[in-house]
Amino acid sequence: MLHHLGFPQKWIVRIRAVLSSGHSAILLNGSPGKFFHCKRGVRQGDPLSHLLFIIAADLLQHITNQAAQSGFIKALTRHPAADDFPIVQYADDTMVFLRADQKNVFYFKALLNTFSLSTGLKVNYNKSSLIPINVPNDQIETLAASLHKPRFKDFIPCSIKLIVG
């Protein structure tokens, strides 16, 4: 992915080295235990994690835009002057605004699966929320089932994950 975005090979090698060279120890009663090698992912608190998330989030925005332009998914609402599909990202949280129909959710889930396979990032559906707006209850159940039954939340703007309406 970094190569495709034009990052120099030297930079990619260095990032890979930083990510694969981490060692951690667990503090127990204030004393560190034996160090062990971190084998997967970015370590919590790693200063690179936010920058790498931005790169991955940019890819998600790009493929979502392509899916919307091709007519596969439709936004809940969209400003006429906006070029991007309405996705809001803050820290490592992502909000997506979709129209509430089965086909739309099916294609967006397929898009997320493709994104996951290509980046190695996984959507944690246990931490995901579905916030239906003006959607009949029977349709809510169908949409939730197709999304691995995420938890429902009332409309509270600071804790939104996926909005369909």
ROSE-4610 file (N, C-alpha, C; in Angstrom, 1 decimal, always signed):
// ROSE-4610
residu = [M/M/M/L/L/L/H/H/H/H/H/H/L/L/L/G/G/G/F/F/F/P/P/P/Q/Q/Q/K/K/K/W/W/W/I/I/I/V/V/V/R/R/R/I/I/I/R/R/R/A/A/A/V/V/V/L/L/L/S/S/S/S/S/S/G/G/G/H/H/H/S/S/S/A/A/A/I/I/I/L/L/L/L/L/L/N/N/N/G/G/G/S/S/S/P/P/P/G/G/G/K/K/K/F/F/F/F/F/F/H/H/H/C/C/C/K/K/K/R/R/R/G/G/G/V/V/V/R/R/R/Q/Q/Q/G/G/G/D/D/D/P/P/P/L/L/L/S/S/S/H/H/H/L/L/L/L/L/L/F/F/F/I/I/I/I/I/I/A/A/A/A/A/A/D/D/D/L/L/L/L/L/L/Q/Q/Q/H/H/H/I/I/I/T/T/T/N/N/N/Q/Q/Q/A/A/A/A/A/A/Q/Q/Q/S/S/S/G/G/G/F/F/F/I/I/I/K/K/K/A/A/A/L/L/L/T/T/T/R/R/R/H/H/H/P/P/P/A/A/A/A/A/A/D/D/D/D/D/D/F/F/F/P/P/P/I/I/I/V/V/V/Q/Q/Q/Y/Y/Y/A/A/A/D/D/D/D/D/D/T/T/T/M/M/M/V/V/V/F/F/F/L/L/L/R/R/R/A/A/A/D/D/D/Q/Q/Q/K/K/K/N/N/N/V/V/V/F/F/F/Y/Y/Y/F/F/F/K/K/K/A/A/A/L/L/L/L/L/L/N/N/N/T/T/T/F/F/F/S/S/S/L/L/L/S/S/S/T/T/T/G/G/G/L/L/L/K/K/K/V/V/V/N/N/N/Y/Y/Y/N/N/N/K/K/K/S/S/S/S/S/S/L/L/L/I/I/I/P/P/P/I/I/I/N/N/N/V/V/V/P/P/P/N/N/N/D/D/D/Q/Q/Q/I/I/I/E/E/E/T/T/T/L/L/L/A/A/A/A/A/A/S/S/S/L/L/L/H/H/H/K/K/K/P/P/P/R/R/R/F/F/F/K/K/K/D/D/D/F/F/F/I/I/I/P/P/P/C/C/C/S/S/S/I/I/I/K/K/K/L/L/L/I/I/I/V/V/V/G/G/G]
num = [1/1/1/2/2/2/3/3/3/4/4/4/5/5/5/6/6/6/7/7/7/8/8/8/9/9/9/10/10/10/11/11/11/12/12/12/13/13/13/14/14/14/15/15/15/16/16/16/17/17/17/18/18/18/19/19/19/20/20/20/21/21/21/22/22/22/23/23/23/24/24/24/25/25/25/26/26/26/27/27/27/28/28/28/29/29/29/30/30/30/31/31/31/32/32/32/33/33/33/34/34/34/35/35/35/36/36/36/37/37/37/38/38/38/39/39/39/40/40/40/41/41/41/42/42/42/43/43/43/44/44/44/45/45/45/46/46/46/47/47/47/48/48/48/49/49/49/50/50/50/51/51/51/52/52/52/53/53/53/54/54/54/55/55/55/56/56/56/57/57/57/58/58/58/59/59/59/60/60/60/61/61/61/62/62/62/63/63/63/64/64/64/65/65/65/66/66/66/67/67/67/68/68/68/69/69/69/70/70/70/71/71/71/72/72/72/73/73/73/74/74/74/75/75/75/76/76/76/77/77/77/78/78/78/79/79/79/80/80/80/81/81/81/82/82/82/83/83/83/84/84/84/85/85/85/86/86/86/87/87/87/88/88/88/89/89/89/90/90/90/91/91/91/92/92/92/93/93/93/94/94/94/95/95/95/96/96/96/97/97/97/98/98/98/99/99/99/100/100/100/101/101/101/102/102/102/103/103/103/104/104/104/105/105/105/106/106/106/107/107/107/108/108/108/109/109/109/110/110/110/111/111/111/112/112/112/113/113/113/114/114/114/115/115/115/116/116/116/117/117/117/118/118/118/119/119/119/120/120/120/121/121/121/122/122/122/123/123/123/124/124/124/125/125/125/126/126/126/127/127/127/128/128/128/129/129/129/130/130/130/131/131/131/132/132/132/133/133/133/134/134/134/135/135/135/136/136/136/137/137/137/138/138/138/139/139/139/140/140/140/141/141/141/142/142/142/143/143/143/144/144/144/145/145/145/146/146/146/147/147/147/148/148/148/149/149/149/150/150/150/151/151/151/152/152/152/153/153/153/154/154/154/155/155/155/156/156/156/157/157/157/158/158/158/159/159/159/160/160/160/161/161/161/162/162/162/163/163/163/164/164/164/165/165/165]
x = [+0.8/+0.0/+0.9/+1.9/+2.8/+3.5/+3.9/+4.6/+3.6/+2.3/+1.3/+1.1/+1.2/+1.0/+2.3/+3.4/+4.5/+5.6/+5.5/+6.5/+7.8/+8.9/+10.2/+10.4/+11.1/+11.3/+12.1/+13.1/+13.9/+13.0/+12.0/+11.1/+10.2/+9.7/+8.9/+9.7/+11.0/+11.8/+12.0/+12.2/+12.4/+11.1/+10.0/+8.7/+8.5/+8.7/+8.6/+9.5/+10.8/+11.7/+11.3/+10.7/+10.2/+9.1/+8.2/+7.0/+7.3/+8.4/+8.7/+9.7/+10.3/+11.3/+10.9/+9.6/+9.2/+9.3/+9.6/+9.6/+8.8/+8.1/+7.3/+7.5/+7.1/+7.1/+5.9/+5.3/+4.1/+4.6/+4.0/+4.3/+3.3/+3.9/+3.1/+3.5/+2.6/+3.0/+4.1/+4.2/+5.2/+6.5/+6.7/+7.9/+7.7/+8.6/+8.5/+8.8/+8.1/+8.4/+9.4/+9.5/+10.4/+9.9/+10.8/+10.5/+10.1/+9.1/+8.7/+8.6/+8.7/+8.7/+7.2/+6.9/+5.6/+5.5/+4.6/+4.6/+3.5/+2.5/+1.5/+1.1/+0.8/+0.2/+1.1/+0.5/+1.2/+1.0/+2.1/+2.0/+1.2/+0.4/-0.3/+0.6/+0.3/+1.1/+2.2/+2.4/+3.4/+3.1/+4.1/+3.8/+3.5/+3.8/+3.5/+2.1/+1.4/+0.1/-0.9/-0.9/-1.8/-1.5/-0.3/+0.1/-0.3/-0.1/-0.4/-1.9/-2.7/-4.1/-4.6/-4.0/-4.4/-4.2/-3.1/-2.9/-3.9/-4.3/-5.3/-6.7/-7.0/-8.2/-8.4/-7.3/-7.4/-7.7/-7.2/-7.6/-9.0/-9.5/-11.0/-11.8/-11.5/-12.2/-12.2/-11.0/-10.9/-11.7/-11.7/-12.5/-14.0/-14.3/-15.7/-16.2/-15.4/-15.8/-16.0/-15.1/-15.2/-16.5/-16.8/-18.1/-19.3/-19.3/-20.4/-20.5/-19.4/-19.4/-19.9/-19.7/-20.1/-21.5/-22.1/-23.5/-23.8/-22.7/-22.9/-23.4/-23.0/-23.5/-24.0/-25.0/-25.5/-25.5/-25.1/-25.0/-26.4/-26.4/-27.6/-27.9/-26.9/-27.0/-25.7/-25.7/-24.5/-24.6/-23.6/-23.6/-23.3/-24.0/-23.8/-22.4/-21.7/-20.4/-19.3/-19.7/-18.7/-18.3/-17.0/-16.6/-16.5/-16.3/-16.1/-17.5/-17.5/-18.6/-18.5/-19.7/-19.6/-19.1/-17.8/-17.2/-16.5/-16.7/-16.0/-15.1/-13.9/-12.9/-12.2/-12.1/-11.5/-10.7/-9.4/-8.5/-8.6/-9.1/-9.2/-10.7/-11.6/-13.0/-13.4/-14.4/-14.9/-16.4/-17.0/-18.5/-18.8/-19.8/-20.2/-21.7/-22.1/-23.5/-24.1/-24.9/-25.4/-26.9/-27.5/-29.0/-29.3/-30.5/-30.9/-31.6/-30.8/-31.4/-30.5/-31.0/-30.3/-29.1/-29.4/-28.4/-27.2/-27.5/-26.5/-25.6/-26.2/-25.4/-24.6/-25.2/-24.5/-23.2/-23.4/-22.2/-21.2/-21.6/-20.7/-19.9/-20.6/-19.9/-18.9/-19.2/-18.3/-17.1/-17.3/-16.2/-15.3/-15.9/-15.1/-14.3/-14.9/-14.2/-13.0/-13.2/-12.1/-11.0/-11.4/-10.5/-9.7/-10.3/-9.7/-8.7/-9.1/-8.2/-6.9/-7.1/-6.0/-5.1/-5.6/-4.7/-4.3/-5.1/-4.8/-5.5/-6.2/-7.0/-8.4/-8.8/-10.1/-11.1/-12.4/-13.5/-13.9/-13.9/-14.4/-15.9/-16.7/-18.2/-18.7/-18.0/-18.4/-18.3/-17.5/-17.4/-18.1/-18.7/-19.4/-20.8/-21.4/-22.7/-23.5/-24.8/-25.7/-26.7/-26.8/-27.8/-28.8/-29.9/-31.0/-31.7/-31.9/-32.7/-33.9/-35.1/-36.3/-36.4/-36.1/-36.1/-37.0/-37.9/-38.9/-38.1/-38.7/-38.0/-37.7/-38.6/-38.3/-37.1/-37.0/-35.8/-34.5/-34.6/-33.5/-32.9/-33.8/-33.3/-32.6/-33.2/-32.6/-31.2/-31.1/-29.8/-28.8/-29.2/-28.3/-27.8/-28.7/-28.3/-27.2/-27.3/-26.3/-25.0/-25.0/-23.7/-23.2/-23.5/-23.1/-23.7/-24.9/-25.6/-24.8/-24.4/-23.8/-24.7/-24.2/-25.1/-25.8/-27.0/-27.8/-27.5/-27.6/-27.5/-28.5/-28.9/-29.7/-28.8/-29.4/-28.6/-27.9/-26.6/-25.7/-24.5/-24.4/-23.3/-21.9/-21.6/-20.2/-19.9/-20.8/-20.5/-21.0/-21.1/-21.7/-20.6/-21.0/-20.1/-20.7/-21.9/-22.5/-23.9/-24.2/-25.6/-26.2/-27.4/-28.2/-29.5/-30.1/-31.4/-32.0]
y = [-1.2/+0.0/+1.3/+1.3/+2.4/+2.6/+1.6/+1.6/+2.3/+1.8/+2.4/+3.9/+4.3/+5.7/+6.6/+5.9/+6.7/+6.8/+6.1/+6.2/+5.5/+6.1/+5.5/+4.1/+3.2/+1.9/+1.9/+2.9/+3.0/+3.3/+4.2/+4.6/+3.4/+2.6/+1.4/+0.4/+0.2/-0.8/-0.3/+1.0/+1.5/+1.3/+1.6/+1.5/+0.0/-0.9/-2.3/-2.7/-2.2/-2.6/-2.1/-0.9/-0.3/-1.2/-1.5/-2.3/-3.7/-4.3/-5.7/-5.9/-4.8/-4.9/-4.6/-4.5/-4.1/-5.2/-4.8/-5.8/-5.1/-5.9/-5.4/-6.2/-5.6/-6.4/-5.9/-6.8/-6.5/-6.2/-5.0/-4.6/-5.4/-6.0/-6.7/-6.2/-5.5/-4.9/-3.9/-3.2/-2.2/-2.7/-4.1/-4.6/-5.2/-4.9/-5.5/-6.9/-7.7/-9.1/-9.3/-10.5/-10.7/-10.1/-9.6/-9.0/-10.1/-9.7/-10.6/-9.9/-10.5/-9.9/-9.7/-8.5/-8.2/-8.6/-9.5/-10.1/-9.5/-8.9/-8.4/-6.9/-6.2/-4.9/-3.8/-2.7/-1.5/-1.5/-1.3/-1.3/-0.1/-0.3/+0.8/+1.9/+3.1/+4.2/+4.5/+3.7/+3.9/+5.2/+6.1/+7.4/+7.2/+6.1/+5.9/+5.4/+5.0/+4.4/+5.4/+6.6/+7.6/+7.9/+8.0/+8.3/+7.1/+5.9/+4.7/+4.6/+5.0/+5.0/+6.0/+7.1/+8.1/+7.6/+6.9/+6.3/+5.3/+4.4/+3.4/+4.0/+5.0/+5.7/+6.4/+6.9/+7.5/+6.5/+5.3/+4.2/+3.8/+3.7/+3.4/+4.5/+5.8/+6.8/+6.7/+6.4/+6.3/+5.1/+4.0/+2.9/+3.1/+3.8/+4.1/+5.1/+6.1/+7.0/+6.3/+5.4/+4.6/+3.8/+3.2/+2.4/+3.2/+4.4/+5.4/+5.9/+6.2/+6.7/+5.7/+4.4/+3.3/+2.9/+3.5/+3.2/+2.0/+1.5/+0.3/+0.7/+1.8/+2.3/+3.7/+4.0/+5.3/+5.9/+7.2/+7.9/+8.2/+8.4/+8.8/+10.3/+11.1/+12.5/+12.9/+13.8/+14.2/+15.6/+16.4/+17.8/+17.9/+18.6/+18.7/+19.0/+19.9/+20.3/+19.3/+18.3/+17.4/+16.3/+16.1/+15.0/+13.7/+13.7/+12.5/+11.9/+10.6/+9.9/+10.3/+10.5/+11.0/+10.0/+10.1/+9.3/+10.3/+10.2/+11.0/+10.2/+10.6/+9.8/+10.7/+10.2/+10.8/+9.8/+10.1/+9.1/+7.8/+6.7/+5.4/+5.0/+6.0/+5.8/+6.3/+5.6/+5.9/+5.9/+7.0/+7.0/+7.0/+6.2/+6.1/+6.3/+7.1/+7.5/+6.9/+5.8/+5.0/+5.1/+5.0/+4.8/+3.4/+3.3/+2.0/+1.1/+0.4/-0.6/-1.8/-3.0/-4.2/-4.3/-3.8/-3.9/-3.0/-1.8/-0.8/-1.3/-1.9/-2.5/-3.7/-4.5/-5.7/-5.2/-4.3/-3.8/-3.1/-2.4/-1.7/-2.7/-3.8/-4.8/-5.5/-5.8/-6.4/-5.5/-4.2/-3.2/-3.3/-3.4/-3.5/-4.8/-5.9/-7.1/-7.0/-6.4/-6.2/-5.4/-4.3/-3.4/-4.2/-5.0/-5.8/-6.8/-7.5/-8.4/-7.7/-6.5/-5.8/-5.1/-4.8/-4.0/-4.8/-5.9/-6.7/-6.1/-4.9/-4.3/-5.0/-5.2/-5.9/-4.9/-5.1/-4.3/-5.1/-4.5/-5.1/-4.9/-5.8/-5.6/-5.6/-6.2/-6.2/-4.8/-3.9/-2.5/-1.6/-2.1/-1.3/-1.0/+0.1/+0.5/+0.8/+0.5/+0.8/+1.8/+3.0/+4.0/+4.3/+3.6/+3.8/+5.1/+5.8/+7.1/+6.9/+7.0/+6.9/+5.6/+4.5/+3.2/+2.3/+1.6/+0.7/-0.5/-0.9/-1.9/-3.2/-3.7/-4.9/-4.8/-3.6/-3.3/-3.2/-2.7/-2.5/-3.9/-4.9/-6.2/-6.9/-6.7/-7.3/-6.7/-5.3/-4.7/-5.1/-5.2/-5.6/-7.1/-7.9/-9.3/-9.4/-8.5/-8.5/-7.9/-7.2/-6.6/-7.3/-8.6/-9.4/-8.8/-8.3/-7.8/-6.8/-5.7/-4.7/-4.2/-3.6/-3.0/-1.8/-1.5/-0.4/+0.7/+1.9/+3.1/+4.1/+4.9/+6.1/+7.1/+8.0/+9.0/+9.9/+9.7/+10.5/+10.8/+12.0/+12.3/+11.9/+11.9/+11.6/+10.1/+9.2/+7.8/+7.0/+7.6/+7.0/+6.2/+5.0/+4.2/+4.1/+3.6/+3.5/+4.0/+4.9/+5.5/+5.1/+4.5/+4.2/+4.8/+5.3/+6.0/+6.2]
z = [+0.0/+0.0/+0.0/+0.8/+0.9/-0.4/-1.1/-2.4/-3.4/-3.4/-4.3/-4.1/-2.8/-2.5/-2.8/-3.3/-3.7/-2.6/-1.5/-0.5/-1.0/-0.8/-1.2/-0.5/-1.2/-0.7/+0.6/+0.7/+1.9/+3.1/+3.0/+4.0/+4.4/+3.5/+3.7/+4.5/+4.2/+4.9/+6.3/+6.5/+7.9/+8.7/+8.2/+8.9/+9.3/+8.3/+8.6/+9.7/+9.7/+10.8/+12.1/+12.2/+13.5/+14.0/+13.1/+13.5/+13.9/+13.3/+13.6/+14.7/+15.3/+16.2/+17.7/+17.9/+19.2/+20.3/+21.5/+22.6/+23.7/+24.5/+25.5/+26.8/+27.9/+29.2/+29.9/+30.7/+31.5/+32.9/+33.4/+34.7/+35.7/+36.7/+37.7/+39.0/+39.7/+41.0/+40.9/+39.8/+39.6/+39.1/+38.9/+38.4/+37.0/+36.1/+34.8/+34.7/+34.0/+33.8/+32.6/+32.1/+31.0/+29.8/+28.9/+27.7/+26.7/+25.8/+24.7/+23.5/+22.3/+21.0/+20.6/+20.2/+19.6/+18.2/+17.9/+16.6/+15.6/+16.1/+15.2/+15.6/+14.5/+14.7/+15.3/+15.5/+16.1/+17.6/+18.3/+19.8/+20.3/+21.3/+21.9/+22.4/+22.0/+22.3/+21.3/+20.3/+19.3/+18.5/+18.5/+17.8/+16.3/+15.7/+14.3/+14.1/+15.1/+14.9/+14.3/+14.8/+14.2/+12.7/+12.4/+11.0/+10.1/+10.6/+9.8/+9.6/+10.7/+10.6/+9.6/+9.5/+8.5/+7.1/+6.9/+5.6/+5.2/+6.2/+6.0/+5.8/+6.6/+6.5/+5.2/+4.6/+3.3/+2.2/+2.4/+1.5/+1.6/+2.8/+3.0/+2.4/+2.5/+1.9/+0.4/-0.2/-1.6/-2.2/-1.6/-2.1/-1.9/-0.8/-0.6/-1.6/-1.9/-3.0/-4.3/-4.6/-5.9/-5.9/-4.8/-4.7/-4.9/-4.3/-4.4/-5.8/-6.5/-7.8/-8.8/-8.5/-9.3/-9.0/-8.0/-7.7/-6.8/-6.2/-5.4/-4.0/-3.5/-2.2/-2.3/-1.4/-1.4/+0.0/+0.1/+1.4/+1.9/+3.2/+3.9/+3.4/+3.4/+2.9/+2.4/+1.5/+0.9/+0.4/+0.7/+0.3/-1.2/-2.0/-3.4/-3.9/-3.1/-3.4/-2.9/-2.1/-1.6/-2.6/-2.7/-3.6/-2.9/-1.6/-0.8/-0.2/-0.1/+0.5/+2.0/+2.7/+4.1/+5.1/+5.3/+6.4/+7.3/+8.6/+9.6/+10.4/+10.5/+11.3/+12.3/+13.5/+14.6/+15.4/+15.6/+16.3/+15.5/+16.2/+15.5/+15.4/+15.4/+15.3/+13.9/+13.3/+12.0/+12.0/+11.5/+11.3/+9.8/+9.4/+8.1/+8.0/+7.1/+6.9/+5.7/+5.9/+4.8/+4.8/+3.6/+3.5/+4.0/+4.7/+5.3/+4.3/+3.5/+2.7/+2.6/+2.5/+2.6/+1.6/+0.3/-0.7/-0.4/+0.1/+0.5/+1.6/+2.6/+3.7/+3.3/+2.4/+1.9/+1.1/+0.2/-0.5/+0.4/+1.4/+2.2/+3.1/+3.5/+4.3/+3.4/+2.1/+1.2/+1.0/+0.9/+0.8/+2.0/+3.2/+4.4/+4.4/+4.0/+3.9/+3.0/+1.8/+0.8/+1.4/+2.1/+2.8/+3.8/+4.6/+5.6/+5.0/+3.9/+3.3/+2.7/+2.2/+1.5/+2.5/+3.7/+4.6/+5.8/+6.1/+7.3/+8.5/+8.3/+9.4/+9.5/+10.7/+10.9/+11.5/+11.1/+11.7/+12.9/+14.0/+15.3/+15.4/+14.9/+14.9/+16.3/+17.3/+18.7/+19.3/+18.7/+19.2/+18.3/+17.2/+16.3/+16.7/+16.3/+16.7/+15.4/+15.5/+14.4/+15.0/+14.4/+14.9/+13.8/+13.9/+12.8/+13.1/+12.0/+12.0/+11.2/+11.8/+11.1/+10.2/+10.8/+10.1/+10.9/+10.2/+10.8/+11.6/+12.7/+13.5/+12.8/+11.9/+11.2/+10.3/+9.7/+8.8/+9.6/+10.8/+11.7/+12.0/+12.4/+12.7/+11.5/+10.3/+9.1/+8.9/+9.0/+8.8/+9.8/+11.1/+12.2/+11.9/+11.5/+11.2/+10.1/+9.1/+8.1/+8.5/+9.6/+10.1/+11.3/+11.5/+12.7/+13.9/+13.8/+15.0/+15.9/+15.3/+16.2/+17.2/+18.2/+19.3/+18.7/+19.3/+18.9/+19.9/+19.4/+20.3/+19.9/+20.9/+20.6/+19.9/+19.3/+18.5/+19.5/+19.7/+20.5/+19.6/+19.1/+18.1/+18.5/+19.8/+20.2/+20.2/+20.0/+20.0/+18.8/+17.7/+16.5/+15.8/+15.3/+14.5/+13.1/+13.0/+11.6/+11.7/+10.8/+10.8/+9.5/+9.6/+8.5/+8.6/+7.5/+7.6/+6.3]
